[in-house]
Amino acid sequence: MCQMDVRVDSDMDDVSHNDGDTFMNPGDTDANTPDAFITAIDWTVGASDITPQKDGSVLKVIIEDGTDEEFPSEGDTVTVSYDGFYEDGRLFDSSHGESNPYEFVIGKGNVIKAWDLGVATMRLKEKSVFLCRPSYAYGIDGFPPLIPGSANIIFRIKVLHWKGEDITKLKDGGIRKSIIVKGEGSLGPNDGGMCKVHIIGKFDGRIFDNRTVEFVMSEGSDAGLAPGLEYALRHFKEGELSRVQIAAKYGYGADGCSDRGIPADADLTYEVRMINFTRVKDHWDMSMTERLHCADLAKERGTEFFKAQKYNLAKRKYKQAIQYLDIKISMEPDELEKKNQLLLSSRLNLAMCHLKLGDNLSALYASCLALELDPNNDKGLYRKGLANMALGNCEDAFQDFTALLNQNPQNKAARQQLEIATENMKTMRSKEKLVFGGMFSKFAEQDSKAEQQHQHVDVFTDIGEWNNEMAKDMMTLEQEMAAFGEQMPAPKYNSKRDGKENENPGSDDD
């Protein structure tokens, strides 16, 4: 129940509420009649005090046991049905059974303290009754007009289901974490720090991974950890025990993991204890000397992974090196030179990782950034050309390889790629000629036909001697005019006859 929102509906149908198994409606005609089950509870017998101080401020009686051994924990989103009663058994609030359940996040202060405390002690489908003293309910002020000051109140609650805290950046529910035992401290491990954990991984009720593993954060896949699990560990505190639910796309994805018997598109559940970890200094807190040192280590580690053909891990280390270096601050000339050398090599190597992974657009981008530092760099031009070729940008690739050969004519790889780019351009132009050439021929043919249809027709030369079947029964012009009482119109033009101009165009006399 919300601290500032007591939900009351006075228009609900009558529902029996004479035992602890039936939820009630505050709008019932007998809502002001004390509930027999609630008033019959003897809180001095069989009730457990669930407060940390054991001061009796929240007492609990289980009506119906739950179906699971697990409990919701801080950060979980829990869905419940409930009835709220005054101490004398009269109803003041209800979710009306399971038809209108209430959802809240445990431990966030969205409900009264008794709910945060009490619901965290309940199993799935459990139904319990709680007696809540004012210190864990509405205090000395109450919640007028429904709850008077310093009032004891009673709740009957059933846990319908819950889900762990969504810790994904996109909030898509793909990684959820439920705390079983809280850890210590305020920060979790970060990239580059050592991490030691014990994990129990389950799929479809079967344990597929049960071990203690120690690794460098950001290199978890080298230790066989699912990407989503390593991501979740960033949200752990030292000593914490939590349950982590990972959707397939954050686990082993469409490939699965044959070594552990995980099929494609499998959702996973882990129980994880964070034994200990070390944090490295965040890059924004580092001096330039520290940044250069860490970037060099990350780049070298990336090269180790690249040689082992672990391109995704190599990519992450090169990106880490770039993150240390991609900063604009004043520095000594020797620091600036070293920074630019490390940044150039890291970007070039990152471009190569992208090419190996088939991410040609990212390879093109990384190559362009490298060439901003060194416009004539052979590797930069070559990898940019390869990315353009793979993207179908043959003319751009031709220019890249040509530029490389202009400054290094002996580069055999570039010459070979230039020949391929040239052939690809010829093939492409041939296809364009076939496609567009045929298209233009059709357009020309259509234009020619249209022009012929619109040409002027000479009726006196083209229709013949009027001996066709359509004209055989037609009257002559003279017969038609006589029939309609018409006369031949006078000519409206001048004619010259015997060298004299006709002075009366309407007369035919000589």
C-alpha positions, 0 to 999 in steps of 0.5 A, a space after each residue: 500500500 502506498 504511503 500517500 495513496 490509499 486505494 478505496 473503491 466503493 462501487 465493487 460487488 459484494 464478496 464474502 470475507 468471513 475467512 482468511 482465504 478470501 480477499 475483501 472489497 471495501 465497498 461491500 455493504 458489510 464492509 464496516 462489519 468486523 472480519 471474523 477471521 481477523 478478529 479471531 487472531 490471537 497475536 500473542 500466540 503463534 505470531 512471529 516478530 519480524 522486526 530487526 529490534 524484536 520490539 513487536 512493531 510488526 507481527 506475522 502470521 502465515 495463513 498459507 505456505 508459499 510454493 518456493 524456497 526463495 524470497 523477494 529482496 531489495 530492488 525486486 518488483 513484487 506483485 501482491 493482492 491485499 486487504 487492509 483492516 483497522 485493528 477492530 477488523 473493519 476493512 479500509 482498503 483492498 486490491 479486490 483479490 487478484 483482479 487488481 493487484 498492487 506492484 511495488 519495489 522493495 526497499 525503495 520507500 514506496 510503501 509503509 515500512 511494514 510492507 517493505 519488511 514483511 513482504 521480503 519475508 514471504 515466499 511465492 504464493 504465500 498468504 500472511 497477515 501482519 499486525 503493524 504498529 504506528 512506527 511501521 505504518 502511518 505514525 502519530 499523524 496517521 493518514 486522514 481521513 482513513 487512518 487515525 493517528 497512532 493507529 495499529 493496522 492489519 494487512 492480509 497479503 498474498 505474494 503473486 509473483 516478483 521479478 529482480 531489479 532490471 540492471 540493463 542500460 536499455 531497461 529491457 529486462 534482459 538482466 535482472 538481479 535479486 539480492 539474497 545477502 547484502 554486500 558491503 561498500 558502495 562501489 562494485 568492480 570496474 574494468 581492469 580490476 581483479 574479481 573473484 567470485 563463486 558462481 552456480 549457473 543453472 539452465 532448465 533446472 540443471 547446474 551447468 557451471 559451479 566453480 570459483 573463478 578469478 579474472 580481470 574485469 572486461 576479460 570475463 569471456 576468457 574465463 568462460 563467463 557469459 557476457 551478461 554475467 560479467 556485466 551484472 558483476 559490476 553491480 555487486 558489492 563485496 560479500 554480496 550473494 545474489 540471484 541473476 537471471 539472464 535472457 538469451 541475448 545477454 547469455 550465450 546467444 544464438 550460438 549457445 555453449 556446447 562445452 556446457 550443454 547450453 543450446 541456442 537462445 537459452 535463458 540462464 539463472 546464476 547464484 553468485 557470491 562476490 568473494 572479493 575484488 580490487 578496483 583500479 583508478 577511474 580514468 578521469 581521476 588519472 594523471 596523463 602519466 597514469 593514462 599513458 601507462 594504462 593505455 599501453 598495458 591495455 593495448 599490449 593485452 589486446 595484441 595478445 588476444 588478437 594473436 590468439 584470435 580472440 577478436 572480441 576481447 582484443 577489440 574491448 582492450 583496444 577500446 579501453 586503451 583509446 578511452 584512456 587516451 582520447 582526451 584534450 588537455 595540455 601536456 608535455 611534448 613527449 607525452 603528446 607524442 607518445 599519446 598520439 603514437 599509442 592512439 594511432 596504433 590502438 585505432 589501427 588495431 581496432 580497425 583490424 579487429 572490426 575487419 576480422 569480425 565482419 563489422 566493416 562500417 566500424 572498421 571504416 570509421 576506426 580507419 578514418 580516425 587513425 588517418 586523422 592522426 596520420 593521413 599518409 599512414 600505410 596501414 590506415 589507407 590499406 584498412 580503409 580500402 579493405 573496409 570500403 571494398 567490403 562495403 561495395 565502395 569500389 571507387 573509394 577503395 580504388 582511391 585508397 589503394 592508389 594513394 597508398 601506392 603513390 607513396 609506397 609503390 612496392 606494397 604488393 598487398 595494396 597493388 593486388 587489392 587495387 587490381 581487384 578494385 579495378 576489376 570490381 569497378 569494371 564489373 559494376 560498370 558493365 552491369 550498370 550499362 546492361 541495366 541502364 542501357 536497356 532501360 534507355 533503349 526502352 525509353 527511346 523506343 517508347 518515345 519513337 512510338 509516341 512521336 509517330 502517333 502524334 505526327 500530322 495525318 494528310 487526310 487527302 492522301 492517306 484515306 484513298 479514293 473513298 472506295 472502302 466498305 465504310 463509305 459505299 453507302 454515303 451520299 456525295 458532298 453535293 447530295 448531302 448539301 442539297 438534302 440540307 438546303 445548303 450552298 457551297 461557301 464562297 472562297 475566302 482567298 484571292 486568286 489571280 486570273 489572267 494577271 488580274 486580281 479577282 475583285 469580287 471573290 464571291 462571283 465566278 463571272 469572267 
